[in-house]
Amino acid sequence: MGSVWDQVSEAVSVANYRPRLRADLTWARLKSRRGTPYTMLADRPRLYLRLGPHDDFLASRMDGSRRVSDLVIDYFRQFGRFGFDRIATLVRDLRNAGFLTDPPRDVYETLDRRLKPPAAPPRTGRWEGTTLKLRLPLRGIDPVVSRLHDRVRWIFTRPTLFLTAVIGVIGLVAFIAEIRAGHDPFAPIGNSSVAGLIALVLAFYTVIFIHESAHALTAKHFGRRVDEGGFMLYYFIPSFYVNVTDAWLIRWSRRVAIFWAGPYSGFVLAGLSSILVALLPGPSLLTTLLFKIAVAAYINNLLNLMPLLLLDGYWILEEWVETPKLRQKALEFVRGPFWHKLLDRKRLTRKEAFYAVFGSLCAVYSFLSIYLAFLWWGRRLRPILRPLWVTPGLLAKILLVLVVAVVAIPLSIRLGRQLWRYQRAIRQAPAAAKKALQTIRVRDRQRLLQGLGFLRTLPAASIERLAKAARIRDVAEGATIVRQGERGDEFFVIAQGEAVVVVRDAGEDAMVERKAAGDFFGERALLGRGIRQATVKAVTPMRLLVFDQRVFWTELGGVVAWESQVRAALQERERLRSVPLLSDATPRQLDLLAVKLAVQPFQQGESLMRQGDRGDAFYIVREGQVDVMARQNGRSRRLSVLGPGEYFGEIALLRDQPRMATVRGKTDGSVWRLERQDFRDLLGRYLDLDAQLAGIADARVPRGHSVAGAA
């Protein structure tokens, strides 16, 4: 029985935390188009998280019966890795998402509300979203969609689908024939061009409503929920939308079917209208209206199938190429790495060439979209507003004022706010630039260096000399800092900004790590092994402390030869990196492990642990070989021989139970020893659940399918 403080420490240890997933979550185990397995975990309709196979393995064990330390060992036995960082990130993400039974509590926010209560509750308007994606939502529509689907279920039968496909093809031929015959889509109604234009606008909204209804009904046909729909101004173009994010819980081909359902309904509606125009006698009010519906449907389809905006064509393309956040990645590539590739005269890979073309088209269209939207509004409103203004009488002018108030004033307010934010940012730019130009203070440099594990034993004077010797380098967003395969002799510590580490394998680039302030890279250069193992790219503007290899070791010289001590620490980290068990550990994680892993030498024949003894430590063979022996039926039998990188005694990290075998040195060598309490301390460093609330890892949250049709 330990002391009271030992019992308190055991009770509050993060290693003993038992994560329990909520029972009402929805699971869906799926495969991508190329057969890659993944899992969707959803709190419908609020939030959907995407998990890989390893995360699924862990999440499926979060039933409240296993502690975090148990999950680490389960993962270790299944995949041969400790996975500290993976488990820490997954538990934090699930907890912050509210998927665990004990949701996070932001104590500081609660305290702030108590100390500074708001004078009045904040006003919330009915409009939601950004200036370019402004929504007026209507929630709780799923029961209505369900009833409608039950009544028109027959439209999803094979005969109906075949018939509608035939109508779509024949109707397109009929429409082309009408256009070639000179049928005017803007033809007046009753000798009134205004009435003709109003009829065309109403036709557009009829088409969009049917288009969005097709999305909703198809989603419902596949058993999905449609909890929200409404009106939207998408890049200032009026439209309707439905939210079919629940489609993430079905296979990719059915998601594509949901996205295709909107344009398909447009082709069928336009085809049917065009066929009726061709069959009905002579020009009439009915044929004029039907032709306007056909024109509206085809134009709407053309806009929706263009993949440059987040509409049906984009979602279909994203599913086909299996690249989440395709538009965002392509735009980021065009903003930075693309130009560096051109300046360095580097050949683009197929994926990079695709990003360059797609990102450039998206950027051009984004700049033109506002102009096109105002052009759209001008062409539709000018023929209506001008006659109203010149029409005698007060009623026409009142109607004109109402139209301007409904359309122009809300847009002007939103744009005014946006312009105010822009001018404020521009006004504050000189001060921000001046602050950025100021050098990093020496004590801030010292604080960064003191956080590096392999420098932890250095005296303050040596740290200060290193801090003063560092060069400051500013790096632009998108720039490549070091490139895989090139020789380098510089070591970097990040003072500001973020970077990604990319490893090129089999012709494909894979992001393996994200680095932020306080992290470091290029330490192999300090040992004279300057071939870069990965490419490091800035994803934000960065400020770095840069150490040349020669300067670094020169500054460590002095009365006491600290160089050998630092070299030994760096070499120990390199040795740890070569262990398969720790191969996916980041430099920062290796620092944490290096502090906790004690080196224990052994001689040939020396026992490291004995069968039946109490177990309290885990071992990794550092050098040499060990025999694993077990006594059965009164006789000792060799079970295996373990060499460098192999391990034994892992059960001792979890339970205080007797050893199942004896391990003794087969040759002289050494092991790394990790005691149970150090293991728990490591978990605590990785899993600080009481820290300030963090966001959910962006890679887990798929982009929502809020499908919009635009007029």
PELIN-V988192 format. One line per field, one symbol per residue. ss: DSSP state (A for helix, B for strand, O for the rest). A space follows every 50 residues. Layout:
ss=???
This chain:
ss=OOOAAAAAAAAAOAAAOOOBBOOOOBBBBBBOOOOOBBBBBBBOOOBBBB BOAAAAAAAOOOBOOOOAAAAAAAAAAAAOOOOAAAAAAAAAAAAAOOOB OOOOOOAAAAAAAAAOOOOOOOOOOOBBBBOOBBBBBBBOOAAAAAAAAA AOAAAAOAAAAAAAAAAAAAAAAAAAAAAAOOOOOOOOBOOBAAAAAAAA AAAAAAAAAAAAAAAAAAAAAOOOOOOBBBBBBBOOBBBBBBBOAAAAAO OAAAAAAAAAAAAAAAAAAAAAAAAAAAAOOOOOAAAAAAAAAAAAAAAA AAAAOOOOOOOAAAAAAAAAAOOOOAAAAAAAAAAOAAAAAAAOOOOOOA AAAAAAAAAAAAAAAAAAAAAAAAAAAAAAAAAAAAAAAAOOOAAAAAAA AAAAAAAAAAAAAAAAAAAAAAAAAAAAAAAAAAAAAOOOOAAAAAAAAA OOAAAOOOOAAAAAAAAAAOBBBBBOOOOBBBOOOOBOOBBBBBBBOOBB BBBBBOOBBBBBBBBOOOOBBOAAAAAOOOBOOOBBBBOOOBBBBBBBAA AAAAAAOOOOOAAAAAAAAAAAAAAAAOOAAAOOOOAAAAAAAAAAOBBB BBOOOOBBBOOOOBOOBBBBBBBOOBBBBBBBOOBBBBBBBBOOOOBBOA AAAOOOOBOOOBBBBOOOBBBBBBBAAAAAAAAAAAOOOOOOOOOOOAAA BOOOOBBBBBO
